[in-house]
Amino acid sequence: MVSARARMGLSTGALCLILTLISWSTVPLFLRHLSTEVDFWTNNGWRYGASAIFWMPAIAWAFWHRRLPATIWRDALIPSIANIGGQVAFTAAFHEMNPGLVTFGLRTQLIWVAIGAYLMVPNERAIITSRRYLVGAVVLIVGIVSILLGGDGSLAGFNVKGTTLSILCAFGFGMYGLSVRRSMGKYHPVIAFAVICQITAAGLIVLMLLYGRDHGTYVPQLSADSLWELAISAFIGIAVGHTFYYISIARIGVVITSGVLQLQPFLVSAASFVIFGEIFQWWQWLAGGIAIGGAYLMLTCKGSGAKQVSMASTEGSD
């Protein structure tokens, strides 16, 4: 019999998982809407800068209680670089392509994770070369390619630049997840992300100052609605979304959390249809279901493989 405390933990985990799904499904919509007013360099600099401030108390708490090893900054460097690259491509993609297509394209990060894990993590090779995993990978690729090649009605078909950016973003986030697993596994996940957030923010702010329109200084002159959208997307996508994500993993496990989060492209696509007029053909919806089926096969191919795939998805919708 499940104890009351265990039931409470499962209920909390389920609630946090739903909130994570909702949070990470709204961010692509905000980014697409803001793309007409804020360039992606500036968008990244301001959003991650605000999120770094949000996470700074966690750094201060860890430092005060002597739980912030000096080595964590060095170990966080490579994950942060991968995160910066993925984040730049992620935000830029919404300037070229509608949210539904971008988020479906992001599912290819599972493929990049598999390739990277095969090369970097020898004890995962048995999982990655298993029949179930390989079948899932092929099904995922077929589904995603079918969706991307079809384009959508409002963007007049296949978008080379947008598709390239979404795949580059998936690659960056996939490498981020692998490097987090390789370099940051010995640290508490909340402190680890807080440190990565600080380094990522510093890098994105530098890029904004170098390449952003007017070095990003025009943001305070935006309309109140745009400023709120920028702030909310940072708060729910980076600051709060990750908190819910880590809690859901702790309470209900990696496989269930990762599996439910695969629903994100469908929620984003449905909302994008209402808000932006993004139109998918019936066969693209079918292809999306096939792609998610392939992702499910990969995620449920033994526990360790699922854990690795999940860690690669932690920045999927910032």
C-alpha positions as CSV (number, residue, x, y, z in Angstrom):
1,M,0.0,0.0,0.0
2,V,1.3,3.5,-0.9
3,S,1.7,5.7,2.1
4,A,0.1,9.1,2.3
5,R,3.5,10.8,2.1
6,A,4.3,8.8,-1.1
7,R,0.9,9.8,-2.6
8,M,1.6,13.4,-1.8
9,G,5.0,13.2,-3.5
10,L,3.5,11.7,-6.6
11,S,0.8,14.4,-6.6
12,T,3.4,17.1,-6.3
13,G,5.5,15.6,-9.0
14,A,2.5,15.3,-11.4
15,L,1.5,18.9,-10.7
16,C,5.1,20.1,-11.3
17,L,5.2,18.1,-14.5
18,I,2.0,19.7,-15.8
19,L,3.4,23.1,-14.9
20,T,6.7,22.3,-16.7
21,L,4.8,21.3,-19.8
22,I,2.7,24.4,-19.8
23,S,5.6,26.7,-19.1
24,W,7.8,25.3,-21.8
25,S,4.9,25.3,-24.3
26,T,4.2,29.0,-23.9
27,V,7.8,30.2,-24.4
28,P,8.0,29.4,-28.1
29,L,4.8,31.5,-28.6
30,F,6.3,34.4,-26.7
31,L,9.5,34.2,-28.7
32,R,7.7,34.1,-32.0
33,H,5.5,37.1,-31.0
34,L,8.5,39.1,-29.8
35,S,10.5,38.3,-33.0
36,T,9.0,41.3,-34.8
37,E,10.2,43.8,-32.1
38,V,13.3,42.3,-30.5
39,D,16.2,40.8,-32.3
40,F,17.3,37.4,-31.0
41,W,20.7,38.6,-29.6
42,T,18.9,41.1,-27.5
43,N,16.1,38.7,-26.5
44,N,18.7,36.2,-25.2
45,G,20.8,38.8,-23.4
46,W,17.9,40.3,-21.5
47,R,16.0,37.1,-20.7
48,Y,19.0,35.1,-19.5
49,G,20.3,38.2,-17.7
50,A,17.1,38.4,-15.7
51,S,17.1,34.7,-15.0
52,A,20.7,34.8,-13.8
53,I,19.5,37.4,-11.2
54,F,16.7,35.1,-10.2
55,W,19.1,32.2,-9.6
56,M,21.8,34.3,-7.9
57,P,20.4,33.7,-4.4
58,A,20.9,30.0,-4.9
59,I,24.6,30.7,-5.6
60,A,24.8,32.9,-2.6
61,W,23.2,30.3,-0.3
62,A,25.5,27.6,-1.5
63,F,28.6,29.8,-1.1
64,W,27.5,30.9,2.4
65,H,27.0,27.3,3.5
66,R,30.2,26.2,1.8
67,R,28.4,24.0,-0.7
68,L,29.8,25.7,-3.8
69,P,33.0,23.9,-4.8
70,A,35.5,26.0,-6.7
71,T,35.7,23.3,-9.4
72,I,32.0,23.8,-10.3
73,W,32.8,26.9,-12.3
74,R,35.4,25.1,-14.4
75,D,33.2,22.0,-14.9
76,A,30.3,24.2,-15.9
77,L,32.2,25.9,-18.7
78,I,31.7,23.4,-21.5
79,P,28.0,22.8,-20.7
80,S,27.5,26.6,-20.7
81,I,29.2,27.0,-24.1
82,A,26.9,24.3,-25.5
83,N,23.9,26.0,-23.9
84,I,24.9,29.4,-25.4
85,G,25.1,27.9,-28.9
86,G,21.8,26.1,-28.5
87,Q,20.1,29.1,-27.1
88,V,21.2,31.4,-29.9
89,A,20.0,29.0,-32.6
90,F,16.7,28.3,-30.6
91,T,15.7,32.0,-30.4
92,A,16.9,32.8,-33.9
93,A,14.8,30.0,-35.3
94,F,11.6,31.7,-34.3
95,H,12.5,34.7,-36.5
96,E,12.4,32.3,-39.5
97,M,9.8,29.6,-38.8
98,N,6.6,29.2,-36.8
99,P,6.7,27.7,-33.3
100,G,5.1,24.3,-34.2
101,L,7.8,23.5,-36.8
102,V,10.6,24.7,-34.5
103,T,9.5,22.6,-31.6
104,F,9.0,19.5,-33.7
105,G,12.5,20.0,-35.2
106,L,13.9,20.2,-31.6
107,R,12.9,16.5,-31.1
108,T,16.0,15.6,-33.2
109,Q,18.1,16.3,-30.2
110,L,17.4,12.7,-29.1
111,I,19.4,11.6,-32.2
112,W,22.3,13.9,-31.4
113,V,22.3,12.7,-27.9
114,A,22.4,9.1,-29.1
115,I,25.4,9.8,-31.4
116,G,27.2,11.8,-28.7
117,A,26.6,9.1,-26.1
118,Y,27.8,6.4,-28.4
119,L,31.1,8.3,-28.8
120,M,31.5,9.6,-25.3
121,V,29.8,7.1,-22.9
122,P,30.9,3.5,-23.7
123,N,28.6,1.9,-21.1
124,E,25.6,3.3,-23.0
125,R,26.5,1.7,-26.4
126,A,24.6,-1.5,-25.6
127,I,21.4,0.5,-25.2
128,I,22.0,2.8,-28.2
129,T,22.7,-0.2,-30.5
130,S,19.7,-2.2,-29.3
131,R,17.0,-3.0,-31.9
132,R,14.3,-1.1,-29.9
133,Y,16.5,2.1,-29.7
134,L,17.5,2.0,-33.4
135,V,13.9,1.4,-34.5
136,G,12.8,4.3,-32.4
137,A,15.5,6.6,-33.9
138,V,14.5,5.7,-37.4
139,V,10.8,6.3,-36.7
140,L,11.6,9.6,-35.0
141,I,13.7,10.8,-38.0
142,V,11.0,9.7,-40.6
143,G,8.4,11.6,-38.6
144,I,10.4,14.8,-38.1
145,V,11.6,14.9,-41.7
146,S,8.0,14.5,-43.0
147,I,6.9,17.4,-40.8
148,L,9.7,19.8,-41.7
149,L,9.6,19.1,-45.4
150,G,5.9,19.9,-45.5
151,G,6.4,23.4,-43.9
152,D,3.2,25.2,-43.0
153,G,0.6,27.2,-44.8
154,S,1.5,30.6,-43.4
155,L,5.2,30.3,-44.3
156,A,4.7,28.8,-47.8
157,G,6.4,25.5,-47.3
158,F,9.8,24.2,-46.4
159,N,12.1,26.8,-44.7
160,V,15.8,26.0,-45.1
161,K,17.1,28.6,-42.7
162,G,14.5,27.9,-40.0
163,T,15.0,24.1,-40.3
164,T,18.7,24.4,-40.1
165,L,18.5,26.6,-37.0
166,S,16.1,24.2,-35.3
167,I,18.4,21.3,-36.0
168,L,21.5,23.3,-34.8
169,C,19.6,24.2,-31.7
170,A,18.8,20.5,-31.1
171,F,22.4,19.7,-31.6
172,G,23.5,22.4,-29.1
173,F,21.0,21.3,-26.4
174,G,21.9,17.7,-27.0
175,M,25.5,18.4,-26.4
176,Y,24.5,20.5,-23.4
177,G,22.7,17.6,-21.9
178,L,25.6,15.2,-22.5
179,S,28.2,17.6,-21.0
180,V,26.0,18.2,-18.0
181,R,25.8,14.5,-17.4
182,R,29.6,14.1,-17.9
183,S,30.8,17.2,-15.9
184,M,28.1,18.2,-13.5
185,G,26.7,14.9,-12.2
186,K,28.6,15.2,-8.9
187,Y,26.9,18.5,-8.0
188,H,23.4,19.2,-6.7
189,P,21.3,19.7,-9.9
190,V,19.8,23.0,-8.7
191,I,23.2,24.5,-7.8
192,A,24.6,23.1,-11.0
193,F,21.9,24.8,-13.1
194,A,22.3,28.1,-11.2
195,V,26.0,28.2,-12.0
196,I,25.4,27.3,-15.6
197,C,22.8,30.0,-15.8
198,Q,25.3,32.6,-14.6
199,I,27.9,31.7,-17.2
200,T,25.3,31.4,-20.0
201,A,23.9,34.8,-19.1
202,A,27.4,36.3,-19.2
203,G,28.1,34.9,-22.6
204,L,24.7,35.9,-24.1
205,I,25.0,39.4,-22.7
206,V,28.4,39.8,-24.3
207,L,26.9,38.6,-27.6
208,M,24.0,41.1,-27.2
209,L,26.5,43.9,-26.7
210,L,28.4,42.9,-29.8
211,Y,25.7,42.0,-32.2
212,G,22.4,43.1,-30.8
213,R,20.5,46.0,-32.4
214,D,21.7,49.2,-30.6
215,H,23.6,46.8,-28.3
216,G,20.2,45.9,-26.7
217,T,19.8,49.3,-25.2
218,Y,16.4,49.9,-26.9
219,V,14.5,47.3,-24.8
220,P,13.5,49.8,-22.0
221,Q,11.7,51.8,-24.7
222,L,9.5,48.9,-25.8
223,S,5.8,48.9,-25.1
224,A,4.7,47.7,-21.7
225,D,3.1,44.7,-23.3
226,S,6.4,43.7,-24.9
227,L,8.3,44.2,-21.7
228,W,5.9,42.0,-19.9
229,E,6.1,39.3,-22.5
230,L,9.9,39.4,-22.4
231,A,9.9,39.2,-18.6
232,I,7.3,36.4,-18.4
233,S,9.1,34.3,-21.0
234,A,12.3,34.5,-19.0
235,F,10.6,33.8,-15.7
236,I,8.5,30.8,-16.7
237,G,10.9,29.4,-19.3
238,I,14.3,29.6,-17.6
239,A,13.8,30.6,-13.9
240,V,10.6,28.7,-12.9
241,G,10.3,26.0,-15.6
242,H,13.6,24.4,-14.6
243,T,12.5,24.3,-10.9
244,F,9.3,22.5,-11.8
245,Y,11.3,20.2,-14.1
246,Y,13.8,19.1,-11.4
247,I,11.0,18.5,-8.8
248,S,9.0,16.4,-11.3
249,I,12.1,14.2,-12.0
250,A,12.7,13.8,-8.2
251,R,9.1,12.9,-7.5
252,I,7.9,10.8,-10.4
253,G,11.1,9.8,-12.3
254,V,12.9,10.6,-15.5
255,V,11.1,8.4,-18.0
256,I,7.6,9.6,-17.2
257,T,8.7,13.2,-17.1
258,S,10.5,13.0,-20.4
259,G,7.7,11.1,-22.0
260,V,5.0,13.6,-21.0
261,L,7.2,16.5,-22.2
262,Q,7.2,15.0,-25.7
263,L,3.7,16.4,-25.9
264,Q,5.1,19.9,-26.1
265,P,5.2,20.2,-29.9
266,F,1.5,19.3,-30.2
267,L,0.5,21.9,-27.6
268,V,2.7,24.5,-29.2
269,S,1.4,23.7,-32.7
270,A,-2.3,23.9,-31.6
271,A,-1.7,27.3,-29.9
272,S,0.3,28.5,-32.9
273,F,-2.6,27.7,-35.2
274,V,-4.9,29.9,-33.1
275,I,-2.4,32.7,-32.5
276,F,-0.3,32.8,-35.7
277,G,-2.4,30.9,-38.2
278,E,0.2,28.1,-38.5
279,I,-1.4,25.4,-40.5
280,F,-0.3,21.7,-40.5
281,Q,-1.7,19.2,-43.0
282,W,-3.4,16.1,-41.6
283,W,-0.5,14.0,-42.6
284,Q,1.9,16.3,-40.7
285,W,-0.1,15.7,-37.5
286,L,0.1,12.0,-38.3
287,A,3.9,12.3,-38.8
288,G,4.1,14.1,-35.5
289,G,2.4,11.2,-33.7
290,I,4.8,8.8,-35.5
291,A,7.8,10.9,-34.4
292,I,6.7,11.0,-30.8
293,G,6.2,7.2,-30.9
294,G,9.8,6.9,-32.0
295,A,10.9,9.1,-29.1
296,Y,8.9,6.9,-26.7
297,L,10.7,3.8,-27.9
298,M,14.0,5.5,-27.3
299,L,13.1,7.0,-23.9
300,T,11.8,3.6,-22.6
301,C,14.8,1.6,-23.8
302,K,16.1,0.8,-20.3
303,G,16.5,3.4,-17.5
304,S,20.0,4.7,-18.0
305,G,19.4,5.5,-21.7
306,A,16.2,7.3,-20.7
307,K,18.0,9.3,-18.1
308,Q,20.6,10.4,-20.6
309,V,18.0,11.5,-23.1
310,S,16.1,13.4,-20.5
311,M,19.1,15.4,-19.4
312,A,19.6,16.5,-23.0
313,S,16.1,18.1,-22.9
314,T,16.5,20.4,-20.0
315,E,17.0,23.5,-22.2
316,G,14.5,22.6,-24.8
317,S,12.2,25.6,-24.5
318,D,14.0,28.5,-23.0
